[in-house]
Amino acid sequence: MKGILGLIRQATPASAVGDSPADTFFFSTAFADQGIDASSMVPWEARANEVGARRLTAGRGIKLLEELWSGDNFMARLGPDGLQRLEKFFDFASLPANRDVIRQDEHGNFMLVLLSGSIAVDREQPWGDRLHLTEARPGDILGEMSLLDSGLRFSVCTSLTDCEIAVLGAQALDEMMQADPALAACLIALLARKLSRRMRAVSARLSEKQS
């Protein structure tokens, strides 16, 4: 944790230290730093408009997030105070059923937490079929892999019912790193652990399907 916190504390804007104009450590600039055209980026604001998402009050959103993450072995380590401090960095929204909130092989700079409802996570195959990987439950996190490594989305995530979600974008994560580095370090470490566990499970399932 000390190592992650140290990196975050070093991630000051380039203008403050007189270095290059773009600091590649920051999540909001990482896509451009890797040569990804901004026109190919799908930010949450664009996807929200496309799928007809509606704003959810922060009060309800953070209450649901606290209830769900307080029972999660990983995210509960943020503690009640940390969960409350997350409110200023998250957007909260309601999402209709049958909407692709995340699409495979696109560049997206946001992750989401499912607060209520159900979302299917599928992998589109080259021959056109969809391999069903899992069904996300309230409290589950989706899209964090692309947010953390600026890579392409691994799967398509489709709402099966009306859903409520919490959304964290790259810009908001950068703001958290500057305004509350201890909270950001904890969140990133916990996301990495959850992501590693999930990818191991997905890899095992894909191996079973191919055998």
C-alpha positions as CSV (number, residue, x, y, z in Angstrom):
1,M,0.0,0.0,0.0
2,K,2.9,2.4,0.8
3,G,4.2,1.9,-2.7
4,I,0.9,2.7,-4.4
5,L,0.4,5.7,-2.1
6,G,3.9,6.9,-3.0
7,L,3.2,6.7,-6.7
8,I,0.0,8.7,-6.3
9,R,1.7,11.4,-4.3
10,Q,4.2,11.7,-7.1
11,A,1.5,12.1,-9.7
12,T,1.3,15.9,-9.6
13,P,0.2,17.8,-12.8
14,A,3.1,18.4,-15.2
15,S,2.5,22.2,-15.1
16,A,3.3,22.2,-11.4
17,V,6.8,20.7,-11.9
18,G,7.6,22.2,-15.3
19,D,8.0,18.8,-17.1
20,S,6.3,17.6,-20.2
21,P,2.7,18.8,-20.8
22,A,1.2,15.4,-20.3
23,D,1.7,13.2,-17.2
24,T,1.3,9.6,-18.4
25,F,0.5,8.4,-14.8
26,F,-2.9,10.0,-14.9
27,F,-5.8,7.9,-16.0
28,S,-7.5,10.6,-18.0
29,T,-4.4,11.2,-20.2
30,A,-3.3,7.5,-20.5
31,F,-5.4,6.8,-23.6
32,A,-3.9,9.7,-25.6
33,D,-0.4,8.8,-24.3
34,Q,-0.8,5.4,-25.9
35,G,-1.8,7.0,-29.3
36,I,-5.5,6.2,-29.0
37,D,-7.6,8.7,-31.0
38,A,-10.0,10.7,-28.9
39,S,-12.7,10.2,-31.4
40,S,-12.7,6.4,-30.7
41,M,-13.2,7.0,-26.9
42,V,-16.6,6.3,-25.4
43,P,-16.9,8.3,-22.2
44,W,-19.7,7.8,-19.8
45,E,-21.5,11.0,-20.8
46,A,-21.9,9.7,-24.4
47,R,-22.9,6.2,-23.4
48,A,-25.4,7.5,-20.8
49,N,-27.1,9.6,-23.5
50,E,-27.1,6.7,-26.0
51,V,-28.7,4.2,-23.6
52,G,-31.2,6.6,-22.1
53,A,-29.7,6.6,-18.6
54,R,-31.3,8.9,-16.0
55,R,-29.5,10.6,-13.2
56,L,-30.0,9.0,-9.8
57,T,-29.8,11.1,-6.6
58,A,-26.4,10.9,-4.9
59,G,-28.1,10.2,-1.6
60,R,-29.8,7.0,-2.9
61,G,-26.7,6.0,-4.9
62,I,-24.2,6.2,-2.0
63,K,-26.7,4.5,0.4
64,L,-26.9,1.5,-2.0
65,L,-23.2,1.5,-2.5
66,E,-22.5,1.5,1.2
67,E,-24.9,-1.3,1.8
68,L,-23.4,-3.5,-0.9
69,W,-19.8,-2.8,-0.3
70,S,-20.0,-3.1,3.5
71,G,-20.6,-6.8,2.9
72,D,-17.8,-7.3,0.4
73,N,-14.7,-8.9,1.8
74,F,-12.5,-6.5,-0.4
75,M,-14.4,-3.3,-0.6
76,A,-15.4,-3.2,3.1
77,R,-11.8,-2.3,3.8
78,L,-12.6,1.2,2.7
79,G,-14.6,1.6,5.9
80,P,-17.7,3.7,6.4
81,D,-15.8,7.0,6.2
82,G,-14.1,6.0,3.0
83,L,-17.3,5.0,1.4
84,Q,-18.9,8.3,2.3
85,R,-15.9,10.1,0.8
86,L,-16.4,8.3,-2.5
87,E,-19.7,10.2,-3.1
88,K,-18.2,13.3,-4.6
89,F,-16.3,11.3,-7.2
90,F,-19.0,8.9,-8.5
91,D,-22.0,9.6,-10.8
92,F,-25.2,7.7,-10.1
93,A,-27.7,6.7,-12.7
94,S,-30.7,4.4,-13.5
95,L,-30.5,2.3,-16.7
96,P,-33.3,0.7,-18.7
97,A,-33.3,-3.0,-19.5
98,N,-31.8,-4.4,-22.7
99,R,-29.0,-1.8,-23.1
100,D,-25.4,-2.4,-23.8
101,V,-23.8,-0.2,-21.2
102,I,-20.3,-1.5,-22.1
103,R,-19.3,-2.9,-25.5
104,Q,-16.6,-5.3,-26.3
105,D,-13.5,-4.0,-28.1
106,E,-14.2,-0.3,-27.5
107,H,-12.1,2.2,-25.6
108,G,-14.0,3.4,-22.6
109,N,-12.7,5.5,-19.7
110,F,-15.2,4.6,-17.0
111,M,-16.1,1.7,-14.8
112,L,-19.4,1.0,-13.1
113,V,-20.8,-0.6,-9.9
114,L,-24.1,-2.4,-10.2
115,L,-26.3,-1.2,-7.4
116,S,-29.6,-2.9,-8.3
117,G,-30.8,-5.1,-11.1
118,S,-28.9,-7.6,-13.3
119,I,-26.4,-7.3,-16.1
120,A,-25.2,-10.0,-18.4
121,V,-21.5,-10.2,-19.2
122,D,-20.8,-11.9,-22.5
123,R,-17.9,-12.5,-24.8
124,E,-18.6,-12.0,-28.5
125,Q,-17.1,-14.8,-30.6
126,P,-15.5,-14.2,-34.1
127,W,-18.3,-16.4,-35.7
128,G,-21.0,-14.2,-34.2
129,D,-22.2,-16.2,-31.2
130,R,-22.0,-14.8,-27.7
131,L,-20.3,-16.8,-24.9
132,H,-22.1,-16.1,-21.6
133,L,-19.4,-15.4,-19.0
134,T,-21.4,-14.4,-16.0
135,E,-24.3,-12.4,-14.7
136,A,-23.3,-9.4,-12.6
137,R,-25.0,-9.0,-9.2
138,P,-25.5,-5.9,-7.1
139,G,-22.2,-4.8,-5.7
140,D,-20.2,-6.2,-8.7
141,I,-17.8,-3.9,-10.6
142,L,-17.7,-3.8,-14.4
143,G,-15.3,-2.1,-16.8
144,E,-12.4,-1.4,-14.3
145,M,-9.9,-3.3,-16.5
146,S,-10.0,-0.7,-19.3
147,L,-10.1,2.2,-16.8
148,L,-6.9,0.9,-15.2
149,D,-4.9,-0.2,-18.2
150,S,-6.4,1.9,-21.1
151,G,-7.0,-1.2,-23.1
152,L,-10.0,-2.4,-25.1
153,R,-13.1,-3.7,-23.4
154,F,-12.9,-7.5,-22.9
155,S,-16.7,-8.1,-22.9
156,V,-20.1,-6.7,-23.6
157,C,-22.3,-5.9,-20.6
158,T,-26.0,-5.8,-21.2
159,S,-28.7,-4.8,-18.7
160,L,-31.2,-7.7,-18.2
161,T,-33.5,-5.6,-16.1
162,D,-33.9,-2.0,-15.1
163,C,-30.7,-1.2,-13.1
164,E,-29.2,1.4,-10.9
165,I,-25.4,2.0,-11.2
166,A,-22.6,4.0,-9.8
167,V,-20.0,5.3,-12.4
168,L,-16.4,6.3,-11.9
169,G,-14.7,8.0,-14.8
170,A,-11.0,8.5,-15.5
171,Q,-11.2,12.3,-14.8
172,A,-12.9,11.7,-11.4
173,L,-10.3,9.1,-10.5
174,D,-7.5,11.6,-11.2
175,E,-9.3,14.1,-9.1
176,M,-9.5,11.6,-6.3
177,M,-5.8,10.9,-6.6
178,Q,-5.0,14.6,-6.0
179,A,-7.7,15.5,-3.5
180,D,-7.7,12.2,-1.4
181,P,-4.6,10.1,-2.3
182,A,-5.1,7.7,0.6
183,L,-8.6,6.9,-0.6
184,A,-7.5,6.5,-4.2
185,A,-4.6,4.2,-3.3
186,C,-6.9,2.0,-1.3
187,L,-9.6,1.9,-4.0
188,I,-7.0,1.1,-6.8
189,A,-5.4,-1.7,-4.7
190,L,-8.8,-3.2,-4.0
191,L,-9.9,-3.0,-7.6
192,A,-6.7,-4.7,-8.7
193,R,-7.3,-7.6,-6.3
194,K,-10.9,-8.1,-7.3
195,L,-9.9,-7.9,-11.0
196,S,-7.2,-10.5,-10.6
197,R,-9.6,-12.9,-8.9
198,R,-12.3,-12.4,-11.5
199,M,-9.9,-12.8,-14.4
200,R,-8.7,-16.1,-12.9
201,A,-12.3,-17.3,-12.8
202,V,-13.0,-16.2,-16.3
203,S,-9.8,-17.9,-17.6
204,A,-10.8,-21.1,-15.9
205,R,-14.3,-21.0,-17.4
206,L,-13.0,-20.3,-20.9
207,S,-10.6,-23.3,-20.6
208,E,-13.5,-25.5,-19.6
209,K,-15.6,-24.3,-22.6
210,Q,-12.7,-25.0,-25.0
211,S,-11.9,-28.5,-23.6
